């Protein structure tokens, strides 16, 4: 991956629907080059998926999860990633092992996910942070 790929990715991170012609103009190359690069980045697994960010009025939260030392963290993370309200499931370093970014209809939905996580045998504790506001980076 080179500098041009990184510049293309930075534009797509902010808006995955940006037309290739606009990306090409912004990075100083042709539309065909952008199209080919995006296809290659997708085929190589650098771009995993294109997604939509919404403002639904829902409650968003980060649920930080600690698991036992002898647990396959990847397996637990994969399981949690399948939960409907989970937007992201990250394996992280530090005090916690997994961070879930969730989007629930209300605080009751967040609480139900916390309970669901705590019911897993591998989970030792959770911490939750409500997301009050977000900005694109």
Backbone bond lengths (Angstrom), bond angles and torsions (degrees), N, CA, C in turn:
res aa  C-N    CA-C-N  psi(-1)  N-CA   C-N-CA  omega(-1)  CA-C   N-CA-C  phi
1 X - - - 1.438 - - 1.529 108.03 -
2 X 1.308 115.65 130.56 1.458 119.85 -178.63 1.536 110.62 -112.32
3 X 1.317 115.48 -174.13 1.464 121.56 -176.54 1.529 111.54 -61.43
4 X 1.327 118.37 -38.42 1.461 120.97 179.76 1.529 110.12 -63.80
5 X 1.338 116.69 -43.87 1.464 119.95 176.77 1.527 110.72 -57.68
6 X 1.323 117.42 -44.36 1.468 122.16 -179.18 1.530 111.13 -62.76
7 X 1.315 116.83 -40.74 1.462 120.22 179.48 1.526 111.10 -66.87
8 X 1.319 116.40 -39.84 1.468 120.65 176.76 1.535 109.41 -63.29
9 X 1.329 117.21 -45.98 1.465 121.29 -179.77 1.524 111.94 -62.06
10 X 1.320 117.29 -38.94 1.461 119.92 179.11 1.525 111.79 -61.60
11 X 1.308 116.93 -37.79 1.469 120.74 177.31 1.524 109.89 -68.51
12 X 1.329 117.00 -45.01 1.468 120.38 -178.93 1.526 112.41 -66.92
13 X 1.330 118.06 -30.89 1.469 120.85 177.92 1.525 111.34 -61.75
14 X 1.310 116.16 -37.04 1.469 120.54 -179.37 1.528 111.66 -78.06
15 X 1.330 116.42 -35.32 1.468 120.52 179.77 1.524 108.77 -156.19
16 X 1.324 116.27 100.50 1.464 121.68 -176.85 1.523 112.52 -66.88
17 X 1.332 117.59 -11.70 1.462 120.89 179.22 1.523 113.07 -95.34
18 X 1.327 117.57 6.98 1.462 120.07 178.94 1.527 108.81 -59.90
19 X 1.324 117.96 125.06 1.468 120.15 -179.47 1.532 111.23 -61.11
20 X 1.318 115.39 144.30 1.463 120.43 179.67 1.523 111.36 -58.20
21 X 1.338 117.31 -33.44 1.463 119.58 179.10 1.525 110.74 -64.17
22 X 1.335 116.99 -39.56 1.468 120.44 178.30 1.528 111.10 -68.65
23 X 1.327 116.24 -41.41 1.473 119.92 177.81 1.528 109.38 -60.71
24 X 1.334 116.41 -45.78 1.463 121.12 -179.12 1.522 110.84 -58.09
25 X 1.326 116.15 -43.53 1.467 119.93 179.84 1.532 110.70 -64.29
26 X 1.319 116.36 -41.03 1.471 120.07 -177.26 1.521 113.18 -70.59
27 X 1.337 117.48 -31.85 1.474 119.97 -178.50 1.527 112.62 -100.11
28 X 1.336 117.41 -4.40 1.456 120.50 175.41 1.513 114.96 77.89
29 X 1.323 116.62 43.25 1.466 120.54 176.87 1.527 108.51 -143.89
30 X 1.328 117.18 -173.00 1.469 120.48 -178.51 1.530 111.05 -90.16
31 X 1.323 114.03 160.11 1.470 120.43 177.18 1.527 110.41 -61.11
32 X 1.320 116.95 -39.43 1.469 120.74 179.80 1.523 112.35 -62.82
33 X 1.326 116.29 -39.02 1.464 120.10 177.44 1.514 110.25 -63.61
34 X 1.347 116.58 -44.08 1.470 119.83 178.71 1.522 109.68 -61.52
35 X 1.316 117.21 -47.38 1.473 121.66 -179.51 1.535 110.38 -57.57
36 X 1.332 116.84 -48.01 1.467 120.84 -179.57 1.530 111.46 -62.81
37 X 1.316 116.63 -40.65 1.472 120.53 -179.30 1.523 110.57 -66.47
38 X 1.328 117.42 -43.82 1.469 120.34 179.42 1.528 110.15 -63.75
39 X 1.313 117.64 -41.87 1.471 120.95 177.45 1.528 110.76 -61.40
40 X 1.343 117.16 -43.58 1.469 120.55 179.40 1.528 110.81 -65.53
41 X 1.327 116.78 -43.78 1.466 120.32 179.56 1.529 111.10 -63.17
42 X 1.322 116.69 -34.14 1.461 120.74 176.52 1.522 110.32 -71.21
43 X 1.326 117.12 -47.39 1.470 121.08 179.02 1.525 112.01 -60.48
44 X 1.343 116.58 -36.31 1.471 121.37 -179.37 1.528 112.87 -79.51
45 X 1.329 117.22 -5.78 1.458 120.63 179.11 1.518 114.56 83.40
46 X 1.334 117.54 5.58 1.469 120.09 176.17 1.526 108.76 -67.96
47 X 1.324 116.68 -46.15 1.467 121.62 171.51 1.521 105.76 -91.53
48 X 1.318 115.43 113.02 1.464 120.04 -177.81 1.516 112.55 -84.15
49 X 1.344 115.35 -38.52 1.459 119.29 -179.11 1.519 108.88 -165.67
50 X 1.301 115.12 160.66 1.460 122.41 171.36 1.521 104.99 -105.04
51 X 1.323 117.26 137.10 1.456 119.79 -173.97 1.517 110.67 -137.04
52 X 1.311 115.16 175.77 1.452 122.06 -179.21 1.518 108.55 -121.50
53 X 1.313 117.10 133.05 1.457 122.15 171.57 1.526 106.96 -101.22
54 X 1.322 116.86 133.04 1.456 120.34 -175.84 1.523 111.29 -123.56
55 X 1.294 115.17 159.04 1.466 122.52 171.13 1.523 105.87 -115.12
56 X 1.312 115.48 87.11 1.461 121.25 -173.39 1.510 113.29 -94.34
57 X 1.316 117.71 -9.47 1.449 119.57 -173.00 1.516 111.24 84.07
58 X 1.320 116.41 2.72 1.451 121.44 179.12 1.518 110.97 -73.11
59 X 1.312 115.14 171.22 1.459 122.11 175.79 1.524 107.58 -94.92
60 X 1.327 115.93 123.82 1.455 120.59 176.43 1.516 108.17 -106.40
61 X 1.325 115.65 144.82 1.464 119.99 -178.22 1.518 110.01 -150.50
62 X 1.328 114.23 160.98 1.465 121.97 169.83 1.521 105.77 -110.84
63 X 1.313 115.71 125.24 1.459 120.93 175.28 1.518 106.75 -109.49
64 X 1.326 115.74 114.75 1.457 121.68 -179.84 1.516 107.89 -93.97
65 X 1.332 116.20 130.18 1.458 121.85 -171.86 1.523 110.42 -123.06
66 X 1.322 115.99 131.03 1.468 121.47 173.17 1.517 108.00 -108.26
67 X 1.326 115.69 135.49 1.459 120.51 178.56 1.527 109.70 -117.38
68 X 1.309 116.26 165.56 1.459 121.58 178.87 1.525 109.87 -63.35
69 X 1.323 116.09 154.79 1.464 122.50 -176.09 1.530 111.99 -60.66
70 X 1.309 117.86 -36.83 1.466 121.62 -174.38 1.531 113.35 -89.89
71 X 1.327 117.06 16.78 1.467 121.84 -174.74 1.527 110.89 -95.55
72 X 1.331 116.18 144.06 1.463 122.59 172.48 1.526 107.47 -76.11
73 X 1.319 116.09 93.69 1.466 121.75 -175.84 1.530 110.94 -59.88
74 X 1.312 116.62 -36.65 1.465 120.00 -179.90 1.527 110.84 -60.37
75 X 1.315 116.86 -43.43 1.462 120.81 179.57 1.517 112.28 -62.62
76 X 1.326 116.58 -44.02 1.467 120.93 178.97 1.524 109.89 -64.91
77 X 1.320 116.84 -43.77 1.465 121.71 179.26 1.530 110.77 -61.70
78 X 1.327 116.70 -43.34 1.468 120.45 178.25 1.524 111.27 -61.47
79 X 1.338 116.64 -41.37 1.468 120.97 179.08 1.524 110.74 -62.27
80 X 1.334 116.38 -47.24 1.466 120.64 -178.66 1.521 112.03 -66.28
81 X 1.311 117.26 -32.70 1.472 121.26 179.67 1.524 111.50 -62.09
82 X 1.315 116.85 -22.93 1.471 121.52 -179.70 1.521 112.68 -80.94
83 X 1.314 118.58 -13.85 1.464 120.96 -179.79 1.518 108.92 -65.50
84 X 1.298 116.83 135.45 1.462 122.83 -170.02 1.527 114.13 -55.63
85 X 1.299 118.55 -40.65 1.468 121.36 -174.77 1.526 113.26 -82.50
86 X 1.323 118.07 -4.57 1.462 121.79 -176.62 1.528 109.84 -84.04
87 X 1.340 115.52 118.64 1.467 120.62 175.77 1.519 110.81 -83.37
88 X 1.336 116.59 -41.09 1.461 122.29 -179.59 1.512 109.07 -141.02
89 X 1.310 115.68 143.57 1.469 122.22 171.60 1.523 105.71 -128.64
90 X 1.330 115.94 114.39 1.457 121.65 -175.80 1.516 110.16 -113.67
91 X 1.323 117.15 135.09 1.456 121.31 166.11 1.515 105.77 -86.02
92 X 1.332 116.80 129.75 1.462 120.76 -173.69 1.524 110.60 -131.60
93 X 1.328 114.99 163.11 1.458 120.38 173.65 1.522 108.16 -96.21
94 X 1.318 116.31 162.30 1.455 120.48 179.34 1.516 111.06 113.87
95 X 1.330 116.05 -157.67 1.466 121.03 -177.38 1.520 111.63 -63.46
96 X 1.329 116.75 -40.93 1.461 120.57 -179.92 1.529 109.56 -96.21
97 X 1.326 115.49 161.05 1.462 121.34 -177.22 1.524 112.72 -105.24
98 X 1.329 115.66 -30.61 1.465 121.76 -176.04 1.520 108.21 -136.49
99 X 1.324 116.67 140.10 1.456 121.40 172.30 1.523 107.41 -122.84
100 X 1.322 115.71 126.08 1.454 121.92 175.35 1.520 108.13 -103.76
101 X 1.316 117.20 132.65 1.452 121.73 169.93 1.519 105.10 -105.12
102 X 1.333 115.44 118.10 1.464 119.94 -171.97 1.520 111.00 -120.68
103 X 1.320 115.17 156.03 1.460 123.39 -179.91 1.527 106.15 -132.91
104 X 1.336 116.28 103.63 1.460 121.83 -175.19 1.527 110.45 -117.31
105 X 1.318 115.95 158.03 1.458 121.00 -178.86 1.523 112.00 -64.24
106 X 1.339 117.28 -32.18 1.459 120.97 -178.08 1.521 109.30 -160.84
107 X 1.328 116.42 -179.17 1.471 119.78 -178.59 1.520 111.65 -66.47
108 X 1.305 117.24 -28.82 1.469 120.09 175.52 1.528 110.22 -60.09
109 X 1.338 116.96 -40.66 1.461 120.76 178.30 1.521 111.95 -64.58
110 X 1.343 116.22 -39.28 1.467 119.76 176.35 1.528 109.19 -62.98
111 X 1.325 116.70 -45.74 1.459 120.97 -179.69 1.530 111.51 -61.38
112 X 1.316 117.61 -37.75 1.470 120.85 177.55 1.524 111.25 -64.15
113 X 1.335 117.30 -38.42 1.467 119.73 176.76 1.529 111.39 -66.98
114 X 1.321 116.87 -39.51 1.465 120.45 176.86 1.522 109.34 -60.00
115 X 1.325 116.39 -46.20 1.472 120.78 178.31 1.517 110.86 -61.57
116 X 1.326 117.01 -42.91 1.469 121.26 179.09 1.529 110.40 -60.28
117 X 1.320 116.63 -41.51 1.468 120.24 178.81 1.526 110.35 -66.26
118 X 1.321 117.02 -45.27 1.470 121.01 -177.52 1.526 112.57 -66.52
119 X 1.328 117.01 -23.43 1.462 120.21 178.64 1.523 112.65 -75.02
120 X 1.335 117.59 -15.42 1.463 120.16 177.00 1.522 108.69 -71.25
121 X 1.297 116.15 132.32 1.465 122.38 -178.51 1.526 112.59 -56.60
122 X 1.330 116.94 -34.74 1.462 121.98 -175.69 1.533 113.50 -73.87
123 X 1.324 116.58 -20.24 1.466 121.22 -174.25 1.524 110.59 -83.08
124 X 1.323 115.35 128.92 1.458 121.61 179.94 1.525 112.44 -98.00
125 X 1.330 117.88 -37.19 1.462 120.47 178.31 1.529 109.14 -163.23
126 X 1.320 114.45 163.57 1.460 121.35 176.14 1.526 109.47 -134.95
127 X 1.312 115.22 156.08 1.457 123.54 169.74 1.524 105.88 -133.49
128 X 1.304 116.05 142.95 1.455 119.37 -177.55 1.513 110.85 -126.88
129 X 1.315 115.00 140.07 1.463 121.81 176.10 1.530 107.64 -129.75
130 X 1.319 116.35 122.56 1.457 119.64 174.47 1.524 108.55 -75.52
131 X 1.316 116.55 138.78 1.455 121.75 177.55 1.519 106.97 -90.37
132 X 1.329 115.80 115.52 1.460 120.95 -175.42 1.525 112.63 -85.62
133 X 1.333 116.74 -32.61 1.456 121.44 -178.53 1.521 107.42 -161.63
134 X 1.310 116.84 156.06 1.459 119.23 178.08 1.520 109.86 -141.83
135 X 1.312 114.15 153.32 1.461 122.27 178.57 1.531 107.92 -133.24
136 X 1.297 115.72 149.25 1.454 119.49 173.07 1.505 108.95 -71.81
137 X 1.345 116.63 138.36 1.453 120.75 179.40 1.484 112.75 -90.78
